[in-house]
Amino acid sequence: MNTIRRASRLVSKLGLFSAAPIRSEPRKLPSHGFGIITNGRHMEEEQLPEYNARHFYPVQLGEVFDGRYQTIAKLGYGSSSTIWLARDLEDHQYIALKVYIHNSAKHRELPFYERLNRVLPSTHAGAGKIRKLLHSFKVTGPHGTHVALVMQASQMSLRDMDLVFMKGGGFNESFVKSAIMELLKCLDFLHTEVQAVHTDIHPGNLLLGTDDNSSFRQLEDSEMSNPVPRKKLPDRTIYFSRLTKPHVGPFLLSDFGEARLGPGPHAGHIMPIMYRAPETLLWVQWSYPVDIWSVGLTAWDLLEGKTLFSAKEEDGSLSDDAHLSELIAALGPPPAEFLKLNPERALEYWDANGNWSNSVPLPLEKTLEAAETKLQDKDGFLRFMRRALAWDPRQRPTAKELLKDPWLQQ
């Protein structure tokens, strides 16, 4: 009898004759009962300034990708991808499926995760705050081949959480401090161990993670009982994104589609225009300090519920001229040493003595002190902002140094 038991344990240990994993069958999603959006109304990704439908893969709810990932809800979209909640029919878990446009100039997210995986596992406090990549594959669409990433499922971004549940009014000071401290821990890990520059930090890329799949089950059940409205076109369907009521969860930094590997210095256009750091506006090579600049603007967004800078002229058009004028109004004039980093470019906006000479007037009433309206005691926060938003990137603290800022440590 003992021999039989030992043989049985050995068979189990070696996996001999073990049953194959039970694969779930795809669910049949509703084919009626949803609202139809008229063709004349632009929605979701169609509203992007440079949207071209032929660049996006026409994802259908209920579609199964790579033989195992069935889409059940749309989570969001951006200029280079759409993101979907999907069920993994093999591992029986929910995942986020990110499907890129087929004509990206250079795919940067997979190389970033390859670099990250060479560093992990790590005991660094920020190592667990990066959204996990579980798998990747390619899918052929009607107009090209698309990279698809299977990501760790998460709740909504802090931007969506503010817009939907805080009505765009921003969060309280203690919440903002906690979020910024988590972000800085993550950036210290990125900058020191991974040696990568994120370049696209803002509340839309700060996610609320989850260890509980029940909210995703509720979202799937909602699609079955109350399917989301959609716009049907000859070659695709445009769906509204779904959000769920948030619950407490871990912080996750996401979207490394514009990340740069190595300390650089790097060159080229990065960052959404209203988030661009001064060195990028002056066409100066850049590195880790651009992320610190973004930390400052993200803290402002989370607290105030709006961006500090608009980069808009009076007619609503976006321009570097308007952006630089706002920087001067809020932060004071740039130091002469900063303008010397690219004097030819600087002379387009300042005279030889460093005086603003551009045709765009300075909005002198838009000082940092005047723009902050929520805090009764704002001095500590404004000192933090001025450290993060130093004109000269060489004067900005590192992520580790900024973590020790008195405003965060109070």
Disulfide bonds with the S-S distance in Angstrom:
none
